């Protein structure tokens, strides 16, 4: 077991709990918004911006969790036909690409958060940087999860 296994287990549980809570909150919020709009003819302005933030959390945290589970897009049919050494090289390359992707998310999120720090999301008045804090956190998690997979590839296996 590598040194990232336990911390990443904890991070994955937190991401799962937060994404699940956001999904429940999104469902309740949208239902509430629809009822208020069509039953009471009183559309609430704050439903859409909050729902958008919840969708961003669900999407990015869900993507990070799929990286942890190894459920991201891959060309398994090709990789499975390769000789063992080439298969390992392809899997290492895959994890390195995931880390590079995570770094791009992190850098882009930091840049956008700095750019929009003093702007406010209309209606709810929260800094626009919040929208970019979510992918920033997910990017760090993706990098950690991919690094964990890399370390697993080269750690001695117990039988």
MARKOL-422668 format. One record per residue: z, x, y of N, C-alpha, C, O in turn; residue number from 1. Coordinates in Angstrom, 3 decimals. Atoms other than C-alpha are relative to their C-alpha. Layout:
<nodes>
> Z_X_Y_Z_X_Y_Z_X_Y_Z_X_Y_NUM
...
</nodes>
This chain:
<nodes>
> 0.000_0.859_-1.180_0.000_0.000_0.000_0.000_0.901_1.239_0.780_1.850_1.319_1
> 0.059_-0.836_-1.189_-0.923_1.442_3.378_1.003_-0.474_1.049_1.595_-1.548_0.932_2
> -1.035_0.267_-1.000_1.287_1.523_6.444_-0.284_-1.203_0.882_0.630_-1.680_1.556_3
> 0.316_1.160_-0.834_-0.527_-1.349_8.187_0.164_-1.337_-0.726_0.087_-2.390_-0.094_4
> -0.045_1.238_0.786_-0.093_-3.898_5.367_1.077_-0.955_0.501_0.770_-2.105_0.815_5
> -1.091_0.904_-0.413_3.306_-5.322_6.363_-0.120_-0.449_1.453_0.009_-1.643_1.724_6
> 0.169_0.484_-1.374_2.773_-5.343_10.139_-1.177_-0.968_0.135_-1.089_-1.951_0.870_7
> 1.155_0.893_-0.069_-0.655_-6.931_9.642_0.274_-1.338_-0.685_-0.259_-2.367_-0.269_8
> -0.421_1.271_0.608_0.870_-9.532_7.296_0.710_-0.862_1.035_0.441_-2.057_1.154_9
> -0.745_0.725_-1.032_3.233_-10.499_10.109_-0.942_-0.506_1.097_-0.856_-1.662_1.512_10
> 0.952_0.381_-1.048_0.438_-10.509_12.720_-0.876_-1.156_-0.480_-1.137_-2.091_0.277_11
> 0.848_1.068_0.542_-1.739_-12.673_10.450_0.764_-1.322_-0.066_0.200_-2.380_0.214_12
> -0.803_1.231_0.022_1.112_-15.170_9.991_0.152_-0.575_1.404_0.075_-1.789_1.592_13
> -0.133_0.462_-1.391_1.613_-15.340_13.768_-1.320_-0.610_0.476_-1.324_-1.688_1.070_14
> 1.307_0.532_-0.399_-2.136_-15.795_14.386_-0.261_-1.349_-0.658_-0.766_-2.268_-0.013_15
> 0.201_1.262_0.712_-2.261_-18.528_11.746_0.833_-1.113_0.623_0.339_-2.221_0.832_16
> -0.881_1.011_-0.593_0.718_-20.357_13.258_-0.487_-0.413_1.386_-0.498_-1.598_1.718_17
> 0.475_0.308_-1.359_-0.644_-20.102_16.805_-1.301_-0.796_-0.059_-1.452_-1.782_0.662_18
> 1.273_0.718_0.111_-4.160_-21.202_15.786_0.223_-1.420_-0.524_-0.413_-2.361_-0.050_19
> -0.284_1.334_0.532_-2.760_-24.113_13.764_0.657_-0.882_1.060_0.311_-2.056_1.192_20
> -0.653_0.762_-1.071_-0.513_-25.200_16.645_-1.013_-0.393_1.069_-0.960_-1.502_1.602_21
> 1.039_0.307_-0.995_-3.477_-24.999_19.020_-0.944_-1.081_-0.510_-1.397_-1.923_0.265_22
> 0.863_1.035_0.569_-5.583_-27.099_16.648_0.669_-1.372_0.076_0.029_-2.368_0.414_23
> -0.743_1.262_-0.108_-2.880_-29.773_16.516_0.040_-0.452_1.460_-0.211_-1.619_1.762_24
> -0.072_0.335_-1.429_-2.453_-29.633_20.304_-1.359_-0.475_0.511_-1.431_-1.427_1.287_25
> 1.348_0.402_-0.412_-6.231_-29.855_20.796_-0.312_-1.408_-0.485_-0.852_-2.218_0.268_26
> 0.259_1.333_0.551_-6.471_-32.890_18.522_0.749_-1.071_0.780_0.180_-2.103_1.136_27
> -0.818_0.964_-0.740_-3.636_-34.676_20.303_-0.513_-0.143_1.430_-0.626_-1.257_1.943_28
> 0.461_0.019_-1.386_-4.920_-33.722_23.758_-1.323_-0.752_0.151_-1.481_-1.560_1.066_29
> 1.297_0.677_-0.082_-8.485_-34.886_23.095_0.161_-1.494_-0.287_-0.442_-2.323_0.394_30
> -0.254_1.410_0.289_-7.269_-38.132_21.527_0.630_-0.690_1.208_0.228_-1.792_1.582_31
> -0.652_0.530_-1.192_-5.008_-38.703_24.525_-1.014_-0.179_1.138_-1.023_-1.208_1.814_32
> 1.016_0.078_-1.052_-7.882_-37.956_26.915_-0.987_-1.137_-0.223_-1.356_-1.842_0.716_33
> 0.944_1.076_0.313_-10.242_-40.344_25.122_0.649_-1.364_0.222_0.036_-2.260_0.801_34
> -0.707_1.277_-0.196_-7.657_-43.138_25.083_0.181_-0.287_1.487_-0.050_-1.408_1.942_35
> -0.209_0.209_-1.440_-6.858_-42.626_28.757_-1.312_-0.351_0.699_-1.331_-1.186_1.603_36
> 1.281_0.236_-0.659_-10.542_-42.581_29.700_-0.592_-1.364_-0.357_-1.001_-2.116_0.527_37
> 0.734_1.190_0.419_-11.912_-45.451_27.630_0.861_-1.254_-0.148_0.340_-2.365_-0.057_38
> -0.860_1.168_0.124_-8.905_-47.722_27.137_0.607_-0.366_1.353_0.602_-1.526_1.767_39
> -0.691_0.254_-1.270_-7.086_-47.320_30.433_-0.858_0.307_1.227_-0.415_0.120_2.360_40
> 0.924_-0.356_-1.078_-10.102_-46.182_32.511_0.662_0.909_1.039_0.510_0.718_2.245_41
> -0.713_-0.951_-0.854_-8.002_-43.345_33.909_-0.218_1.405_-0.571_0.665_1.945_-1.237_42
> 0.328_-1.318_0.530_-9.713_-40.032_33.065_0.911_1.055_0.618_1.096_1.105_1.834_43
> -0.899_-1.052_-0.456_-7.352_-37.103_33.295_-0.777_1.301_0.186_-1.502_1.731_-0.712_44
> 0.763_-1.204_-0.336_-8.738_-33.980_34.972_0.396_1.212_-0.837_-0.454_2.049_-1.144_45
> -0.486_-1.233_0.618_-6.602_-31.427_33.148_-0.325_0.107_-1.492_-0.122_1.171_-2.076_46
> 0.266_-0.033_1.444_-7.685_-32.338_29.587_-1.065_1.044_-0.347_-0.877_1.835_-1.272_47
> 1.106_-0.906_0.340_-10.962_-30.380_29.629_0.353_1.485_0.128_0.075_2.238_-0.805_48
> -0.300_-1.441_-0.066_-9.708_-26.991_30.933_1.051_0.451_-1.022_0.974_1.566_-1.537_49
> -0.991_-0.367_1.016_-6.705_-27.021_28.606_-0.648_0.005_-1.378_-0.388_0.900_-2.183_50
> 0.693_0.052_1.289_-8.891_-28.064_25.660_-0.874_1.240_-0.193_-0.950_1.786_-1.294_51
> 0.841_-1.196_0.097_-11.264_-25.188_26.440_0.832_1.235_-0.367_0.412_2.035_-1.202_52
> -0.876_-1.128_0.341_-8.396_-22.669_26.343_0.449_-0.076_-1.462_0.512_0.942_-2.151_53
> -0.427_0.174_1.395_-7.216_-24.109_23.026_-1.136_0.334_-0.969_-0.903_0.943_-2.014_54
> 1.160_-0.314_0.840_-10.731_-23.856_21.560_-0.218_1.518_-0.055_-0.541_2.059_-1.113_55
> 0.157_-1.458_-0.028_-10.935_-20.204_22.653_1.023_0.665_-0.924_0.684_1.583_-1.671_56
> -1.042_-0.546_0.881_-7.627_-19.456_20.900_-0.379_-0.218_-1.462_-0.335_0.715_-2.263_57
> 0.339_0.327_1.394_-8.714_-21.222_17.700_-1.171_0.847_-0.481_-1.129_1.386_-1.588_58
> 1.197_-0.749_0.407_-12.122_-19.501_17.623_0.293_1.488_-0.179_-0.054_2.071_-1.207_59
> -0.222_-1.453_0.082_-10.978_-15.952_18.345_1.059_0.368_-1.024_0.890_1.343_-1.757_60
> -1.026_-0.308_0.992_-7.809_-16.029_16.262_-0.514_-0.290_-1.408_-0.194_0.431_-2.353_61
> 0.615_0.292_1.297_-9.742_-17.676_13.423_-0.943_1.107_-0.436_-0.979_1.468_-1.612_62
> 0.910_-1.109_0.323_-12.359_-14.920_13.605_0.785_1.230_-0.448_0.396_1.904_-1.402_63
> -0.830_-1.143_0.386_-9.650_-12.258_13.453_0.575_-0.204_-1.406_0.622_0.732_-2.204_64
> -0.549_0.287_1.328_-8.099_-13.952_10.428_-1.058_0.120_-1.089_-0.751_0.535_-2.207_65
> 1.074_-0.160_0.995_-11.463_-14.028_8.653_-0.277_1.478_-0.262_-0.613_1.858_-1.384_66
> 0.136_-1.445_0.222_-11.738_-10.279_9.191_1.100_0.472_-0.942_0.845_1.266_-1.847_67
> -1.117_-0.396_0.872_-8.307_-9.892_7.583_-0.261_-0.413_-1.438_0.036_0.334_-2.370_68
> 0.271_0.512_1.347_-9.399_-12.020_4.618_-1.265_0.588_-0.608_-1.544_0.374_-1.788_69
> 1.266_-0.538_0.489_-12.693_-10.159_4.316_-1.068_-1.065_-0.094_-2.027_-0.911_-0.850_70
> 0.929_1.114_0.087_-14.544_-13.427_4.894_-1.079_0.015_1.052_-1.757_-0.994_1.246_71
> 1.034_-0.074_-1.022_-16.839_-12.232_7.653_-1.361_0.165_-0.652_-1.469_0.347_-1.864_72
> 1.373_-0.054_0.508_-20.591_-12.078_7.304_-0.276_1.366_-0.620_0.076_2.396_-0.046_73
> 0.343_-1.250_0.667_-21.828_-9.457_4.870_-1.223_-0.194_-0.882_-1.600_-1.324_-1.195_74
> 1.154_0.042_0.897_-24.814_-8.603_2.698_0.449_0.441_-1.389_0.063_1.507_-1.870_75
> -0.569_-0.355_1.290_-22.985_-8.631_-0.611_-1.048_0.201_-1.081_-0.882_1.057_-1.950_76
> 1.009_-0.119_1.053_-26.112_-9.081_-2.704_-0.623_1.396_-0.004_-0.938_1.929_-1.068_77
> 0.551_-1.351_-0.084_-27.461_-5.752_-1.466_1.060_1.039_-0.373_0.798_1.946_-1.163_78
> -1.060_-0.997_0.207_-24.155_-3.854_-1.475_0.421_0.065_-1.463_0.700_1.153_-1.967_79
> -0.422_0.017_1.408_-23.258_-4.932_-5.036_-0.975_0.745_-0.910_-0.593_1.183_-1.995_80
> 1.009_-0.688_0.818_-26.476_-3.354_-6.342_-0.023_1.510_0.233_-0.709_2.238_-0.485_81
> -0.007_-1.422_-0.306_-25.755_0.043_-4.816_0.874_0.764_-0.989_1.794_0.196_-1.577_82
> -0.893_-0.835_0.803_-24.281_2.948_-6.793_1.380_0.067_0.682_1.474_-0.132_1.893_83
> -1.363_0.041_-0.549_-20.476_3.252_-6.323_0.196_0.801_1.288_0.868_0.331_2.207_84
> -0.187_-0.819_-1.199_-20.668_6.073_-3.755_-0.677_-0.637_1.216_-0.113_-0.645_2.311_85
> 0.710_0.668_-1.088_-23.249_4.241_-1.643_0.684_-1.314_0.384_0.707_-1.693_1.555_86
> -0.730_1.237_-0.271_-21.277_0.998_-1.992_1.200_0.293_0.896_1.457_-0.430_1.858_87
> -1.144_-0.396_-0.823_-18.201_2.751_-0.595_-0.456_0.345_1.413_0.185_-0.049_2.387_88
> 0.528_-0.361_-1.318_-20.291_4.194_2.251_-0.363_-1.250_0.799_-0.092_-1.322_1.998_89
> 0.368_1.245_-0.689_-21.629_0.725_3.083_1.245_-0.755_0.463_1.268_-1.300_1.566_90
> -1.237_0.700_-0.368_-18.118_-0.761_3.076_0.730_0.713_1.140_1.299_0.065_2.018_91
> -0.599_-0.767_-1.101_-16.808_2.033_5.299_-0.776_-0.262_1.283_-0.184_-0.478_2.340_92
> 0.838_0.281_-1.167_-19.748_1.509_7.655_0.286_-1.392_0.553_0.340_-1.582_1.768_93
> -0.308_1.373_-0.405_-18.975_-2.213_7.736_1.303_-0.050_0.803_1.366_-0.692_1.852_94
> -1.291_0.007_-0.702_-15.352_-1.594_8.747_-0.093_0.751_1.327_0.526_0.352_2.313_95
> 0.185_-0.732_-1.255_-16.396_0.967_11.354_-0.753_-0.854_1.028_-0.460_-0.803_2.222_96
> 0.710_0.923_-0.908_-18.828_-1.593_12.813_0.948_-1.068_0.531_0.869_-1.439_1.702_97
> -0.982_0.982_-0.456_-16.009_-4.137_12.957_0.931_0.595_1.057_1.272_-0.064_2.040_98
> -0.854_-0.667_-0.990_-13.819_-1.630_14.791_-0.761_0.193_1.311_-0.208_-0.031_2.387_99
> 0.817_-0.155_-1.218_-16.658_-0.870_17.236_-0.161_-1.339_0.712_-0.089_-1.401_1.939_100
> 0.100_1.343_-0.573_-17.135_-4.616_17.764_1.316_-0.382_0.686_1.307_-0.941_1.783_101
> -1.309_0.306_-0.585_-13.393_-5.004_18.392_0.219_0.778_1.292_0.748_0.236_2.262_102
> -0.129_-0.806_-1.219_-13.446_-2.159_20.921_-0.856_-0.591_1.118_-0.432_-0.626_2.273_103
> 0.858_0.638_-1.011_-16.364_-3.852_22.711_0.664_-1.268_0.553_0.616_-1.523_1.756_104
> -0.723_1.201_-0.451_-14.364_-7.104_22.841_1.149_0.396_0.919_1.348_-0.217_1.968_105
> -1.156_-0.440_-0.788_-11.310_-5.251_24.161_-0.435_0.484_1.379_0.123_0.070_2.394_106
> 0.477_-0.550_-1.272_-13.217_-3.343_26.841_-0.567_-1.106_0.887_-0.258_-1.175_2.077_107
> 0.574_1.100_-0.769_-15.184_-6.409_27.917_1.066_-0.967_0.510_0.982_-1.446_1.640_108
> -1.074_0.916_-0.406_-12.052_-8.575_28.008_0.835_0.585_1.125_1.199_-0.121_2.066_109
> -0.770_-0.649_-1.064_-10.143_-6.058_30.104_-0.781_-0.028_1.307_-0.228_-0.337_2.363_110
> 0.847_0.009_-1.196_-13.055_-5.771_32.530_-0.058_-1.395_0.628_0.092_-1.538_1.841_111
> 0.087_1.366_-0.526_-13.416_-9.548_32.867_1.351_-0.489_0.518_1.407_-1.200_1.521_112
> -1.329_0.414_-0.456_-9.651_-10.077_33.168_0.310_0.622_1.361_0.856_-0.044_2.240_113
> -0.221_-0.649_-1.299_-9.466_-7.532_36.001_-0.855_-0.641_1.085_-0.401_-0.815_2.216_114
> 0.914_0.599_-0.966_-12.463_-9.121_37.712_0.466_-1.387_0.440_0.311_-1.755_1.605_115
> -0.358_1.397_-0.292_-11.076_-12.664_37.527_1.502_-0.212_0.184_1.966_-1.351_0.226_116
> -1.458_0.102_-0.063_-7.365_-11.904_37.883_0.487_-0.895_1.130_1.449_-1.644_0.957_117
> -0.479_0.759_-1.160_-7.044_-13.488_41.315_-0.695_-1.351_0.165_-0.403_-2.091_1.104_118
> 0.640_1.316_-0.017_-9.288_-16.472_40.593_0.857_-0.962_-0.819_1.555_-0.550_-1.745_119
> -0.789_1.019_0.701_-7.698_-19.702_39.413_-0.925_-0.961_-0.731_-2.001_-1.302_-0.241_120
> 0.720_1.049_0.713_-8.908_-22.146_36.784_0.245_-1.293_0.770_1.392_-1.694_0.969_121
> -0.190_1.240_-0.764_-9.547_-25.329_38.748_0.840_-1.013_-0.785_0.808_-1.037_-2.015_122
> -0.825_1.094_0.491_-7.165_-28.231_38.165_1.341_0.482_-0.549_2.382_-0.047_-0.162_123
> -1.283_-0.425_0.562_-4.541_-26.329_36.160_0.607_1.188_0.743_1.786_1.488_0.555_124
> -0.532_-1.044_-0.871_-4.173_-23.423_38.603_0.425_1.293_-0.674_1.091_2.116_-0.046_125
> -0.342_-1.223_0.729_-3.770_-20.706_35.950_-1.077_1.045_0.283_-2.238_0.701_0.505_126
> 0.964_-1.071_-0.238_-5.426_-17.317_36.463_-1.126_-0.030_-1.033_-0.893_-0.262_-2.220_127
> 1.162_-0.078_0.901_-8.926_-17.033_34.996_0.166_1.112_-1.029_-0.454_1.071_-2.092_128
> -0.219_-1.116_0.927_-7.710_-13.812_33.346_0.569_-0.464_-1.331_0.425_0.229_-2.338_129
> -0.555_0.539_1.251_-5.945_-15.971_30.743_-1.103_-0.201_-1.031_-0.896_0.025_-2.223_130
> 1.131_0.207_0.922_-9.345_-16.801_29.251_-0.384_1.286_-0.709_-0.894_1.252_-1.829_131
> 0.395_-1.290_0.573_-9.885_-13.099_28.610_1.154_0.715_-0.686_0.940_1.701_-1.391_132
> -1.146_-0.548_0.731_-6.379_-12.318_27.388_-0.075_-0.403_-1.467_0.366_0.339_-2.345_133
> 0.097_0.494_1.380_-7.106_-14.381_24.284_-0.936_0.878_-0.837_-0.522_1.342_-1.899_134
> 0.844_-0.908_0.795_-10.135_-12.346_23.084_0.526_1.430_-0.015_0.268_2.171_-0.964_135
> -0.608_-1.330_-0.002_-8.269_-9.190_24.101_0.981_0.129_-1.166_0.942_1.108_-1.912_136
> -0.955_-0.006_1.117_-5.461_-10.041_21.666_-0.730_-0.052_-1.340_-0.370_0.665_-2.274_137
> 0.757_0.102_1.247_-7.966_-11.037_18.987_-0.730_1.303_-0.311_-0.821_1.694_-1.475_138
> 0.681_-1.273_0.205_-9.894_-7.785_19.488_0.930_1.060_-0.581_0.544_1.809_-1.478_139
> -0.981_-0.937_0.563_-6.761_-5.730_18.859_0.289_-0.343_-1.459_0.399_0.552_-2.298_140
> -0.271_0.418_1.378_-6.078_-7.763_15.722_-1.170_0.336_-0.916_-0.961_0.803_-2.036_141
> 1.178_-0.333_0.803_-9.645_-7.322_14.458_-0.024_1.495_-0.298_-0.303_1.902_-1.426_142
> -0.020_-1.454_0.211_-9.358_-3.559_14.955_1.081_0.395_-1.004_0.838_1.220_-1.885_143
> -1.089_-0.300_0.939_-6.012_-3.441_13.141_-0.356_-0.424_-1.419_-0.104_0.314_-2.372_144
> 0.338_0.499_1.326_-7.291_-5.550_10.251_-1.102_0.842_-0.637_-1.047_1.125_-1.834_145
> 1.072_-0.840_0.533_-10.460_-3.466_9.861_0.550_1.385_-0.368_0.162_1.963_-1.383_146
> -0.626_-1.287_0.316_-8.388_-0.276_10.001_0.816_-0.096_-1.285_0.824_0.835_-2.091_147
> -0.748_0.212_1.250_-6.148_-1.695_7.277_-0.935_0.046_-1.201_-0.613_0.673_-2.211_148
> 0.971_-0.022_1.098_-9.216_-2.287_5.075_-0.506_1.416_-0.252_-0.685_1.818_-1.401_149
> 0.438_-1.389_0.157_-10.393_1.274_5.740_1.047_0.832_-0.731_0.726_1.592_-1.644_150
> -1.069_-0.757_0.655_-7.023_2.709_4.768_0.146_-0.401_-1.463_0.437_0.440_-2.313_151
> -0.065_0.461_1.401_-7.012_0.568_1.609_-1.067_0.660_-0.867_-0.829_0.951_-2.040_152
> 1.098_-0.599_0.761_-10.361_2.065_0.564_0.334_1.413_-0.468_-0.149_1.865_-1.506_153
> -0.278_-1.399_0.312_-8.921_5.566_0.560_1.424_0.256_-0.477_1.816_1.405_-0.683_154
> -1.362_-0.185_0.490_-5.364_4.945_-0.581_-0.020_0.039_-1.533_-0.851_-0.603_-2.174_155
> -0.046_-0.038_1.471_-4.398_5.793_-4.155_0.368_-1.386_-0.555_1.285_-2.043_-0.062_156
> -0.219_1.321_0.589_-4.529_2.674_-6.309_1.091_0.076_-1.068_1.113_0.978_-1.906_157
> -1.036_0.097_1.034_-1.486_1.657_-8.350_-0.513_-0.909_-1.106_-1.231_-1.875_-0.851_158
> 0.408_0.853_1.125_-2.036_0.212_-11.791_1.185_-0.642_-0.645_1.032_-1.394_-1.608_159
</nodes>
